[in-house]
Amino acid sequence: MVSFEFVVQDPNGLHARPAGLLIKEAMKCKSKVTLKKGSKSADAKRLFNVMAMGIKGGETITAELEGETEAKDAEVLKAFIAENI
């Protein structure tokens, strides 16, 4: 398993548009992608699960990837998040 943390830069948080972009990018990963915030966790490939987390701007989120291509997928996802979230 590979994990990394990121801070949501959008002051409106992970609302529909950025969440949708994140889901599309996560869907490209062969690995299982899970987002965690405190005691909450969600499958990063399911929009309603991510939206239900209520992620606000400035919050720190942990992304966990598990699978054969986890390291490669994590690097791609990190780069995407740095540019878009």
Backbone bond lengths (Angstrom), bond angles and torsions (degrees), N, CA, C in turn:
res aa  C-N    CA-C-N  psi(-1)  N-CA   C-N-CA  omega(-1)  CA-C   N-CA-C  phi
1 M - - - 1.450 - - 1.526 108.55 -
2 V 1.322 115.05 139.10 1.460 123.15 176.29 1.520 107.25 -118.76
3 S 1.329 116.75 137.03 1.460 118.83 177.37 1.520 109.64 -136.99
4 F 1.316 115.28 154.23 1.454 121.49 174.59 1.520 108.41 -151.19
5 E 1.323 115.57 157.84 1.463 120.98 179.47 1.521 109.52 -109.76
6 F 1.322 115.03 151.51 1.455 120.21 173.80 1.522 108.84 -146.74
7 V 1.321 115.21 155.76 1.457 121.83 178.40 1.522 107.47 -105.87
8 V 1.314 117.07 131.28 1.461 122.33 179.04 1.526 107.80 -72.06
9 Q 1.325 116.84 115.53 1.459 122.47 -175.60 1.527 113.34 -83.18
10 D 1.329 117.80 -28.01 1.460 121.51 -178.69 1.524 108.81 -66.35
11 P 1.338 118.79 122.60 1.467 120.18 -178.77 1.535 113.02 -62.16
12 N 1.327 117.23 -21.35 1.469 121.14 177.70 1.520 112.08 -86.12
13 G 1.312 117.65 -0.93 1.457 121.31 178.93 1.511 112.64 82.08
14 L 1.308 115.03 -162.83 1.462 121.47 -178.03 1.528 108.01 -92.08
15 H 1.330 115.01 70.27 1.467 120.92 179.37 1.528 109.65 -81.47
16 A 1.304 117.77 -173.29 1.472 123.06 -169.28 1.525 114.74 -52.38
17 R 1.336 118.80 -49.08 1.454 119.80 -175.33 1.534 112.55 -64.93
18 P 1.354 118.82 -56.10 1.465 117.41 179.81 1.530 112.77 -65.68
19 A 1.322 117.11 -32.61 1.473 119.17 177.21 1.518 109.68 -64.08
20 G 1.331 117.31 -41.65 1.459 121.17 178.14 1.515 111.91 -61.62
21 L 1.336 116.74 -41.06 1.464 120.47 177.72 1.528 110.78 -63.88
22 L 1.330 115.74 -42.27 1.466 120.07 179.38 1.531 110.91 -63.60
23 I 1.320 117.17 -41.43 1.463 121.54 179.56 1.527 109.62 -61.41
24 K 1.335 116.98 -45.86 1.467 120.91 179.96 1.524 111.03 -58.85
25 E 1.333 115.98 -41.36 1.460 119.30 -179.99 1.531 110.74 -69.88
26 A 1.324 117.28 -41.18 1.470 121.32 179.05 1.525 110.86 -63.31
27 M 1.338 116.76 -34.07 1.470 120.58 179.66 1.528 112.02 -63.88
28 K 1.323 117.46 -23.68 1.468 121.76 178.73 1.529 111.32 -74.77
29 C 1.325 116.59 -19.32 1.468 121.51 -178.30 1.522 110.54 -78.79
30 K 1.313 116.06 138.35 1.467 120.31 174.79 1.527 110.17 -78.24
31 S 1.333 116.03 -23.59 1.459 121.59 -179.06 1.521 111.53 -75.13
32 K 1.330 114.65 158.58 1.461 120.77 170.48 1.526 106.06 -75.83
33 V 1.328 117.73 131.61 1.464 122.01 -178.22 1.525 108.53 -119.94
34 T 1.324 115.67 123.57 1.464 121.74 -179.75 1.520 108.92 -123.38
35 L 1.332 116.12 135.13 1.463 121.72 174.25 1.512 108.47 -103.14
36 K 1.339 116.93 140.00 1.461 121.29 -179.82 1.522 110.06 -131.50
37 K 1.341 114.29 137.37 1.471 122.67 175.26 1.517 106.08 -139.93
38 G 1.303 116.54 108.47 1.460 119.86 -176.84 1.515 110.17 60.14
39 S 1.324 117.09 -125.45 1.463 120.93 -179.69 1.530 112.59 -89.48
40 K 1.333 116.89 -3.80 1.467 120.65 -178.94 1.523 110.67 -92.42
41 S 1.327 115.27 145.21 1.462 120.06 174.30 1.522 108.67 -143.72
42 A 1.348 115.15 155.31 1.456 119.81 -177.79 1.520 110.52 -150.10
43 D 1.308 115.52 147.32 1.455 122.73 172.18 1.525 106.58 -69.05
44 A 1.327 117.82 118.48 1.462 122.12 -175.30 1.525 112.69 -72.14
45 K 1.313 117.83 -0.37 1.461 121.39 178.38 1.527 111.71 -102.50
46 R 1.345 116.12 7.54 1.471 121.00 -178.00 1.528 109.15 -126.58
47 L 1.321 115.81 111.64 1.465 121.98 -174.01 1.525 113.17 -55.83
48 F 1.316 117.79 -48.75 1.456 119.85 -176.40 1.526 111.63 -64.46
49 N 1.322 117.47 -34.11 1.467 120.27 177.40 1.525 110.67 -64.68
50 V 1.332 116.23 -43.92 1.464 120.74 -179.66 1.526 109.93 -67.14
51 M 1.317 117.75 -44.45 1.460 121.38 -179.28 1.537 111.18 -63.00
52 A 1.322 117.29 -35.36 1.464 121.84 -178.91 1.531 112.35 -66.36
53 M 1.323 117.84 -18.00 1.461 120.76 179.27 1.531 111.79 -71.57
54 G 1.332 117.47 -20.98 1.461 120.59 179.04 1.517 113.32 61.97
55 I 1.315 117.20 46.56 1.464 121.93 -176.54 1.529 109.97 -74.67
56 K 1.326 114.98 125.32 1.459 121.63 -177.75 1.531 110.68 -104.14
57 G 1.323 115.21 160.67 1.458 120.54 177.25 1.516 110.95 -58.92
58 G 1.320 116.51 139.61 1.457 121.86 178.73 1.517 114.43 87.67
59 E 1.327 117.89 -8.55 1.469 120.02 -179.78 1.529 110.56 -80.23
60 T 1.324 114.86 147.97 1.460 121.35 177.73 1.518 108.81 -94.48
61 I 1.326 115.20 128.13 1.452 122.91 -177.86 1.523 108.80 -119.06
62 T 1.310 116.44 144.05 1.460 121.61 175.07 1.520 109.02 -105.55
63 A 1.319 115.88 131.20 1.460 121.49 174.88 1.527 107.04 -108.05
64 E 1.327 116.44 128.81 1.457 121.86 177.58 1.520 108.61 -118.02
65 L 1.313 116.21 131.47 1.456 121.70 179.33 1.515 109.04 -121.74
66 E 1.316 115.22 137.42 1.452 120.55 -178.73 1.523 109.32 -139.82
67 G 1.323 115.86 125.31 1.456 120.80 179.24 1.515 110.65 155.46
68 E 1.313 115.69 179.69 1.462 121.73 -175.95 1.525 113.05 -61.94
69 T 1.319 118.05 -33.50 1.459 121.75 -176.71 1.528 111.76 -109.65
70 E 1.327 117.33 27.76 1.458 121.84 -173.04 1.528 113.73 -57.97
71 A 1.324 118.31 -41.91 1.468 120.68 -177.82 1.530 110.69 -65.49
72 K 1.306 116.62 -46.27 1.467 121.46 179.26 1.532 110.15 -64.57
73 D 1.321 116.36 -45.99 1.465 121.13 179.27 1.523 111.31 -60.72
74 A 1.323 117.17 -39.36 1.469 121.26 -179.18 1.523 110.57 -63.81
75 E 1.315 117.25 -41.84 1.460 120.67 179.71 1.522 111.20 -64.52
76 V 1.322 117.20 -42.73 1.464 122.00 178.75 1.531 109.71 -63.72
77 L 1.326 116.75 -44.98 1.463 121.17 -178.67 1.530 111.40 -66.67
78 K 1.333 117.41 -40.29 1.469 121.21 177.19 1.524 110.68 -58.45
79 A 1.327 115.85 -46.96 1.470 120.31 -179.41 1.528 110.70 -62.60
80 F 1.340 117.00 -42.18 1.451 120.83 179.57 1.527 110.76 -62.48
81 I 1.322 116.50 -46.90 1.464 121.57 -178.46 1.528 110.76 -62.61
82 A 1.324 117.30 -41.49 1.473 120.97 179.52 1.527 111.38 -59.98
83 E 1.312 117.37 -34.12 1.460 122.20 -178.91 1.521 114.34 -85.53
84 N 1.335 118.14 -28.90 1.452 120.85 -167.01 1.520 118.02 -122.97
85 I 1.317 119.38 -18.78 1.470 119.34 -171.99 1.520 111.10 -110.42
